Amino acid sequence: MSYERFAYLYDELMKDAPYDQWVSYVQNILVKYDVKPGKLLDLACGTGELSVRFAQQGFEVTGIDLSEDMLSVAQAKAEEKGVKIPFFQQNMANIEGQELFDVIGIFCDSLNYLQREDEVKATFSNVHQHLQDNGVFIFDVHSLYKMNDIFINQTFALNEEEVSYIWNSFPGEFPNSVEHELSFFVFDDRSGKYDRIDELHFQRTYPIKIYINWLEAAGFQILEVGADFEQIEPNEHSERIFFVARKK
């Protein structure tokens, strides 16, 4: 599948994602903790939706993602919007050759795609190494409630003229993990028929206390833990957990 087509499917799946809320959340956090909106690293940047928005708000943005195809689309978006963003193909658990940043973010629950505990720990360590002193690390993950009560054993669907999908979620191999089986049906103008494309995605999350322990072990000071784009404490029905940590 060409990267243009894959990115179209990804962006279609994420078209209702609250990207502007992520940007506003980060801006509010930086004001609250007196961090200058300077160099920002967008880890697991995907097709660049957030990278471009941050650049438009005056950040000096760098984007990193594991997928070469996603990065090609992200670069095209940046050029279309008239912003300069260097993109690099790297694993978030093994960042190499980068400068130091004032802010590093892992947004859109991208951290949940790491399958092993050691990968999450390595990512935290890498982020710590690439932050300026007192730099801030911001990321969000799915809560235990969302993983176990909203995703698992549920079916989601979209039915539109150009693209439709069926999304089934099943328990994963590990506790608090899920496997997403996605079947896309994409209309092909040349043939006048729909092509079927199947994707399998894995996500895993952990209790809040575990994330805090791993962050502190990596050398971070926890500034706050919030929920659902609000600077409020998570509760048993919170769906998205936000962590803000400062490099000590």
Short mmCIF file of the C-alpha atoms (twelve columns), coordinates in Angstrom:
data_MODEL
# 
_entry.id   MODEL 
# 
loop_
_atom_site.group_PDB 
_atom_site.id 
_atom_site.type_symbol 
_atom_site.label_atom_id 
_atom_site.label_alt_id 
_atom_site.label_comp_id 
_atom_site.label_asym_id 
_atom_site.label_seq_id 
_atom_site.Cartn_x 
_atom_site.Cartn_y 
_atom_site.Cartn_z 
_atom_site.pdbx_PDB_model_num 
ATOM 1   C CA . MET A 1   0.000   0.000   0.000   1 
ATOM 2   C CA . SER A 2   1.379   3.444   -0.874  1 
ATOM 3   C CA . TYR A 3   2.020   5.869   1.973   1 
ATOM 4   C CA . GLU A 4   -0.563  8.287   0.570   1 
ATOM 5   C CA . ARG A 5   -3.251  5.657   0.925   1 
ATOM 6   C CA . PHE A 6   -2.198  4.485   4.364   1 
ATOM 7   C CA . ALA A 7   -2.067  8.067   5.635   1 
ATOM 8   C CA . TYR A 8   -5.505  8.725   4.217   1 
ATOM 9   C CA . LEU A 9   -6.847  5.806   6.219   1 
ATOM 10  C CA . TYR A 10  -5.044  6.943   9.371   1 
ATOM 11  C CA . ASP A 11  -6.245  10.510  9.049   1 
ATOM 12  C CA . GLU A 12  -9.769  9.287   8.349   1 
ATOM 13  C CA . LEU A 13  -9.683  7.198   11.514  1 
ATOM 14  C CA . MET A 14  -8.354  10.171  13.485  1 
ATOM 15  C CA . LYS A 15  -10.373 12.932  11.814  1 
ATOM 16  C CA . ASP A 16  -12.349 13.686  14.980  1 
ATOM 17  C CA . ALA A 17  -9.304  13.657  17.268  1 
ATOM 18  C CA . PRO A 18  -9.121  16.848  19.368  1 
ATOM 19  C CA . TYR A 19  -5.768  18.011  18.054  1 
ATOM 20  C CA . ASP A 20  -6.368  21.653  18.995  1 
ATOM 21  C CA . GLN A 21  -7.056  20.571  22.574  1 
ATOM 22  C CA . TRP A 22  -3.636  18.931  22.740  1 
ATOM 23  C CA . VAL A 23  -2.010  22.164  21.581  1 
ATOM 24  C CA . SER A 24  -3.979  24.260  24.072  1 
ATOM 25  C CA . TYR A 25  -3.211  21.836  26.874  1 
ATOM 26  C CA . VAL A 26  0.529   22.033  26.203  1 
ATOM 27  C CA . GLN A 27  0.458   25.819  25.965  1 
ATOM 28  C CA . ASN A 28  -1.391  26.085  29.285  1 
ATOM 29  C CA . ILE A 29  1.046   23.715  30.983  1 
ATOM 30  C CA . LEU A 30  4.050   25.680  29.775  1 
ATOM 31  C CA . VAL A 31  2.565   28.930  31.055  1 
ATOM 32  C CA . LYS A 32  1.714   27.310  34.389  1 
ATOM 33  C CA . TYR A 33  5.253   26.025  34.929  1 
ATOM 34  C CA . ASP A 34  7.061   28.973  33.334  1 
ATOM 35  C CA . VAL A 35  8.612   27.010  30.470  1 
ATOM 36  C CA . LYS A 36  9.500   28.914  27.325  1 
ATOM 37  C CA . PRO A 37  7.758   27.676  24.152  1 
ATOM 38  C CA . GLY A 38  11.041  27.017  22.362  1 
ATOM 39  C CA . LYS A 39  12.291  23.752  20.886  1 
ATOM 40  C CA . LEU A 40  9.679   20.993  20.916  1 
ATOM 41  C CA . LEU A 41  10.179  17.350  19.975  1 
ATOM 42  C CA . ASP A 42  7.002   15.604  18.799  1 
ATOM 43  C CA . LEU A 43  7.725   11.903  19.354  1 
ATOM 44  C CA . ALA A 44  5.626   9.414   17.391  1 
ATOM 45  C CA . CYS A 45  4.425   12.348  15.311  1 
ATOM 46  C CA . GLY A 46  2.564   10.197  12.760  1 
ATOM 47  C CA . THR A 47  1.271   12.182  9.808   1 
ATOM 48  C CA . GLY A 48  2.283   15.467  11.409  1 
ATOM 49  C CA . GLU A 49  -1.089  16.877  12.422  1 
ATOM 50  C CA . LEU A 50  0.181   18.073  15.793  1 
ATOM 51  C CA . SER A 51  3.689   18.922  14.575  1 
ATOM 52  C CA . VAL A 52  2.265   21.398  12.079  1 
ATOM 53  C CA . ARG A 53  -0.081  22.936  14.642  1 
ATOM 54  C CA . PHE A 54  2.737   23.433  17.153  1 
ATOM 55  C CA . ALA A 55  4.914   25.020  14.457  1 
ATOM 56  C CA . GLN A 56  2.078   27.385  13.553  1 
ATOM 57  C CA . GLN A 57  1.961   28.447  17.209  1 
ATOM 58  C CA . GLY A 58  5.619   29.480  17.146  1 
ATOM 59  C CA . PHE A 59  7.383   26.370  18.446  1 
ATOM 60  C CA . GLU A 60  10.609  25.200  16.807  1 
ATOM 61  C CA . VAL A 61  9.404   21.677  16.097  1 
ATOM 62  C CA . THR A 62  11.199  18.436  15.305  1 
ATOM 63  C CA . GLY A 63  9.179   15.310  14.504  1 
ATOM 64  C CA . ILE A 64  10.214  11.692  15.010  1 
ATOM 65  C CA . ASP A 65  8.287   8.589   13.985  1 
ATOM 66  C CA . LEU A 66  9.083   4.947   13.285  1 
ATOM 67  C CA . SER A 67  7.138   4.897   10.004  1 
ATOM 68  C CA . GLU A 68  8.879   6.249   6.916   1 
ATOM 69  C CA . ASP A 69  5.534   6.439   5.133   1 
ATOM 70  C CA . MET A 70  3.956   8.528   7.871   1 
ATOM 71  C CA . LEU A 71  6.935   10.866  7.843   1 
ATOM 72  C CA . SER A 72  6.663   11.366  4.079   1 
ATOM 73  C CA . VAL A 73  3.083   12.497  4.552   1 
ATOM 74  C CA . ALA A 74  4.033   14.678  7.520   1 
ATOM 75  C CA . GLN A 75  6.716   16.404  5.460   1 
ATOM 76  C CA . ALA A 76  4.242   17.068  2.650   1 
ATOM 77  C CA . LYS A 77  1.780   18.574  5.149   1 
ATOM 78  C CA . ALA A 78  4.441   20.841  6.617   1 
ATOM 79  C CA . GLU A 79  5.426   22.086  3.178   1 
ATOM 80  C CA . GLU A 80  1.789   22.658  2.241   1 
ATOM 81  C CA . LYS A 81  1.243   24.727  5.399   1 
ATOM 82  C CA . GLY A 82  4.465   26.679  4.906   1 
ATOM 83  C CA . VAL A 83  6.227   25.576  8.106   1 
ATOM 84  C CA . LYS A 84  9.731   24.162  8.381   1 
ATOM 85  C CA . ILE A 85  9.889   20.963  10.424  1 
ATOM 86  C CA . PRO A 86  12.745  18.442  10.272  1 
ATOM 87  C CA . PHE A 87  11.415  14.883  10.460  1 
ATOM 88  C CA . PHE A 88  13.465  11.809  11.378  1 
ATOM 89  C CA . GLN A 89  12.745  8.096   11.241  1 
ATOM 90  C CA . GLN A 90  13.652  6.728   14.658  1 
ATOM 91  C CA . ASN A 91  12.264  4.590   17.454  1 
ATOM 92  C CA . MET A 92  11.067  6.612   20.454  1 
ATOM 93  C CA . ALA A 93  12.884  4.130   22.712  1 
ATOM 94  C CA . ASN A 94  16.196  4.784   20.930  1 
ATOM 95  C CA . ILE A 95  16.553  8.442   19.968  1 
ATOM 96  C CA . GLU A 96  19.940  9.233   18.415  1 
ATOM 97  C CA . GLY A 97  21.771  12.282  17.125  1 
ATOM 98  C CA . GLN A 98  19.270  14.862  18.327  1 
ATOM 99  C CA . GLU A 99  19.868  18.143  20.126  1 
ATOM 100 C CA . LEU A 100 18.360  19.092  23.484  1 
ATOM 101 C CA . PHE A 101 14.768  20.282  23.651  1 
ATOM 102 C CA . ASP A 102 12.759  22.491  25.972  1 
ATOM 103 C CA . VAL A 103 9.666   20.311  25.613  1 
ATOM 104 C CA . ILE A 104 9.204   16.704  24.509  1 
ATOM 105 C CA . GLY A 105 5.737   15.305  23.924  1 
ATOM 106 C CA . ILE A 106 4.293   11.891  23.129  1 
ATOM 107 C CA . PHE A 107 0.678   12.539  22.244  1 
ATOM 108 C CA . CYS A 108 -2.410  10.681  20.993  1 
ATOM 109 C CA . ASP A 109 -1.746  7.692   23.301  1 
ATOM 110 C CA . SER A 110 1.224   6.740   21.101  1 
ATOM 111 C CA . LEU A 111 3.148   5.436   24.118  1 
ATOM 112 C CA . ASN A 112 0.519   2.697   24.466  1 
ATOM 113 C CA . TYR A 113 1.782   1.088   21.246  1 
ATOM 114 C CA . LEU A 114 4.963   -0.053  22.995  1 
ATOM 115 C CA . GLN A 115 4.460   -3.716  23.851  1 
ATOM 116 C CA . ARG A 116 7.051   -4.259  26.582  1 
ATOM 117 C CA . GLU A 117 7.765   -2.598  29.908  1 
ATOM 118 C CA . ASP A 118 11.449  -2.210  29.062  1 
ATOM 119 C CA . GLU A 119 10.521  -0.214  25.941  1 
ATOM 120 C CA . VAL A 120 8.545   2.286   28.011  1 
ATOM 121 C CA . LYS A 121 11.393  2.604   30.508  1 
ATOM 122 C CA . ALA A 122 13.922  3.083   27.682  1 
ATOM 123 C CA . THR A 123 11.710  5.770   26.157  1 
ATOM 124 C CA . PHE A 124 11.562  7.671   29.453  1 
ATOM 125 C CA . SER A 125 15.352  7.434   29.753  1 
ATOM 126 C CA . ASN A 126 15.851  8.658   26.173  1 
ATOM 127 C CA . VAL A 127 13.483  11.559  26.684  1 
ATOM 128 C CA . HIS A 128 15.345  12.555  29.864  1 
ATOM 129 C CA . GLN A 129 18.651  12.554  27.984  1 
ATOM 130 C CA . HIS A 130 17.278  14.822  25.256  1 
ATOM 131 C CA . LEU A 131 15.716  17.473  27.468  1 
ATOM 132 C CA . GLN A 132 17.361  20.683  28.573  1 
ATOM 133 C CA . ASP A 133 17.845  20.997  32.327  1 
ATOM 134 C CA . ASN A 134 14.399  21.698  33.789  1 
ATOM 135 C CA . GLY A 135 12.847  20.784  30.442  1 
ATOM 136 C CA . VAL A 136 9.321   19.359  30.467  1 
ATOM 137 C CA . PHE A 137 8.032   15.992  29.289  1 
ATOM 138 C CA . ILE A 138 4.302   15.756  28.493  1 
ATOM 139 C CA . PHE A 139 2.486   12.617  27.392  1 
ATOM 140 C CA . ASP A 140 -0.934  10.991  27.505  1 
ATOM 141 C CA . VAL A 141 -2.039  7.373   27.715  1 
ATOM 142 C CA . HIS A 142 -5.264  5.409   27.805  1 
ATOM 143 C CA . SER A 143 -6.540  4.749   31.303  1 
ATOM 144 C CA . LEU A 144 -7.164  1.272   32.665  1 
ATOM 145 C CA . TYR A 145 -10.877 2.055   32.469  1 
ATOM 146 C CA . LYS A 146 -10.765 2.940   28.781  1 
ATOM 147 C CA . MET A 147 -8.674  -0.075  27.895  1 
ATOM 148 C CA . ASN A 148 -10.701 -2.631  29.829  1 
ATOM 149 C CA . ASP A 149 -14.233 -1.207  29.853  1 
ATOM 150 C CA . ILE A 150 -14.514 0.841   26.658  1 
ATOM 151 C CA . PHE A 151 -12.270 -0.946  24.142  1 
ATOM 152 C CA . ILE A 152 -12.220 -4.638  24.977  1 
ATOM 153 C CA . ASN A 153 -14.918 -6.742  23.311  1 
ATOM 154 C CA . GLN A 154 -16.414 -3.715  21.591  1 
ATOM 155 C CA . THR A 155 -17.075 -2.985  17.913  1 
ATOM 156 C CA . PHE A 156 -16.878 0.466   16.314  1 
ATOM 157 C CA . ALA A 157 -17.855 1.299   12.743  1 
ATOM 158 C CA . LEU A 158 -17.863 4.101   10.192  1 
ATOM 159 C CA . ASN A 159 -19.923 4.043   7.005   1 
ATOM 160 C CA . GLU A 160 -19.162 6.781   4.492   1 
ATOM 161 C CA . GLU A 161 -19.083 6.953   0.715   1 
ATOM 162 C CA . GLU A 162 -15.319 7.064   0.211   1 
ATOM 163 C CA . VAL A 163 -14.150 4.963   3.135   1 
ATOM 164 C CA . SER A 164 -15.771 2.747   5.759   1 
ATOM 165 C CA . TYR A 165 -14.343 0.605   8.504   1 
ATOM 166 C CA . ILE A 166 -15.203 -2.029  11.068  1 
ATOM 167 C CA . TRP A 167 -13.104 -1.896  14.218  1 
ATOM 168 C CA . ASN A 168 -13.166 -4.833  16.636  1 
ATOM 169 C CA . SER A 169 -11.242 -4.819  19.907  1 
ATOM 170 C CA . PHE A 170 -10.194 -7.936  21.822  1 
ATOM 171 C CA . PRO A 171 -8.234  -8.635  25.022  1 
ATOM 172 C CA . GLY A 172 -4.499  -8.607  24.421  1 
ATOM 173 C CA . GLU A 173 -1.839  -11.008 25.633  1 
ATOM 174 C CA . PHE A 174 -0.931  -8.915  28.690  1 
ATOM 175 C CA . PRO A 175 -3.040  -7.373  31.462  1 
ATOM 176 C CA . ASN A 176 -4.528  -4.001  30.448  1 
ATOM 177 C CA . SER A 177 -3.770  -4.577  26.778  1 
ATOM 178 C CA . VAL A 178 -5.970  -4.726  23.695  1 
ATOM 179 C CA . GLU A 179 -5.735  -5.842  20.079  1 
ATOM 180 C CA . HIS A 180 -7.562  -3.715  17.521  1 
ATOM 181 C CA . GLU A 181 -8.624  -5.480  14.324  1 
ATOM 182 C CA . LEU A 182 -9.451  -2.892  11.652  1 
ATOM 183 C CA . SER A 183 -10.980 -3.625  8.264   1 
ATOM 184 C CA . PHE A 184 -11.124 -0.636  5.891   1 
ATOM 185 C CA . PHE A 185 -13.218 -0.523  2.732   1 
ATOM 186 C CA . VAL A 186 -11.845 2.164   0.430   1 
ATOM 187 C CA . PHE A 187 -13.468 3.224   -2.824  1 
ATOM 188 C CA . ASP A 188 -11.183 3.005   -5.871  1 
ATOM 189 C CA . ASP A 189 -12.161 5.553   -8.527  1 
ATOM 190 C CA . ARG A 190 -10.398 3.606   -11.272 1 
ATOM 191 C CA . SER A 191 -12.188 0.309   -10.737 1 
ATOM 192 C CA . GLY A 192 -15.411 1.653   -9.271  1 
ATOM 193 C CA . LYS A 193 -15.105 -0.939  -6.502  1 
ATOM 194 C CA . TYR A 194 -14.159 -0.989  -2.844  1 
ATOM 195 C CA . ASP A 195 -10.800 -2.398  -1.761  1 
ATOM 196 C CA . ARG A 196 -10.523 -4.102  1.622   1 
ATOM 197 C CA . ILE A 197 -7.459  -3.372  3.756   1 
ATOM 198 C CA . ASP A 198 -6.909  -5.087  7.115   1 
ATOM 199 C CA . GLU A 199 -4.797  -3.711  9.964   1 
ATOM 200 C CA . LEU A 200 -3.934  -5.143  13.391  1 
ATOM 201 C CA . HIS A 201 -2.864  -2.793  16.195  1 
ATOM 202 C CA . PHE A 202 -1.736  -3.534  19.745  1 
ATOM 203 C CA . GLN A 203 -1.970  -1.211  22.750  1 
ATOM 204 C CA . ARG A 204 -1.001  -1.662  26.382  1 
ATOM 205 C CA . THR A 205 -1.278  0.599   29.392  1 
ATOM 206 C CA . TYR A 206 -0.341  0.532   33.081  1 
ATOM 207 C CA . PRO A 207 -1.603  1.906   36.397  1 
ATOM 208 C CA . ILE A 208 -0.792  5.553   37.071  1 
ATOM 209 C CA . LYS A 209 1.524   4.647   39.942  1 
ATOM 210 C CA . ILE A 210 3.630   2.450   37.654  1 
ATOM 211 C CA . TYR A 211 4.146   5.297   35.190  1 
ATOM 212 C CA . ILE A 212 5.115   7.589   38.073  1 
ATOM 213 C CA . ASN A 213 7.638   5.062   39.423  1 
ATOM 214 C CA . TRP A 214 9.249   4.665   35.996  1 
ATOM 215 C CA . LEU A 215 9.412   8.435   35.458  1 
ATOM 216 C CA . GLU A 216 11.042  9.010   38.834  1 
ATOM 217 C CA . ALA A 217 13.522  6.195   38.195  1 
ATOM 218 C CA . ALA A 218 14.469  7.907   34.912  1 
ATOM 219 C CA . GLY A 219 15.255  11.145  36.762  1 
ATOM 220 C CA . PHE A 220 12.019  13.112  36.454  1 
ATOM 221 C CA . GLN A 221 10.121  15.191  38.963  1 
ATOM 222 C CA . ILE A 222 6.367   14.690  38.593  1 
ATOM 223 C CA . LEU A 223 4.673   18.057  38.206  1 
ATOM 224 C CA . GLU A 224 1.121   16.826  37.777  1 
ATOM 225 C CA . VAL A 225 -1.115  14.016  36.592  1 
ATOM 226 C CA . GLY A 226 -4.391  15.038  34.986  1 
ATOM 227 C CA . ALA A 227 -7.237  13.579  32.996  1 
ATOM 228 C CA . ASP A 228 -9.141  14.203  29.772  1 
ATOM 229 C CA . PHE A 229 -7.456  17.513  28.841  1 
ATOM 230 C CA . GLU A 230 -8.344  19.018  32.224  1 
ATOM 231 C CA . GLN A 231 -5.876  19.824  34.965  1 
ATOM 232 C CA . ILE A 232 -7.891  17.744  37.414  1 
ATOM 233 C CA . GLU A 233 -7.075  14.524  39.204  1 
ATOM 234 C CA . PRO A 234 -8.047  11.334  37.362  1 
ATOM 235 C CA . ASN A 235 -10.992 9.358   38.660  1 
ATOM 236 C CA . GLU A 236 -12.227 5.819   38.022  1 
ATOM 237 C CA . HIS A 237 -13.990 6.856   34.807  1 
ATOM 238 C CA . SER A 238 -11.264 9.047   33.317  1 
ATOM 239 C CA . GLU A 239 -10.363 7.891   29.818  1 
ATOM 240 C CA . ARG A 240 -7.124  9.689   28.965  1 
ATOM 241 C CA . ILE A 241 -4.406  10.288  31.549  1 
ATOM 242 C CA . PHE A 242 -1.925  13.163  31.117  1 
ATOM 243 C CA . PHE A 243 1.505   13.232  32.753  1 
ATOM 244 C CA . VAL A 244 3.684   16.320  33.132  1 
ATOM 245 C CA . ALA A 245 7.237   15.793  34.392  1 
ATOM 246 C CA . ARG A 246 10.318  17.985  34.679  1 
ATOM 247 C CA . LYS A 247 13.905  16.902  34.161  1 
ATOM 248 C CA . LYS A 248 15.753  17.131  37.479  1 
# 
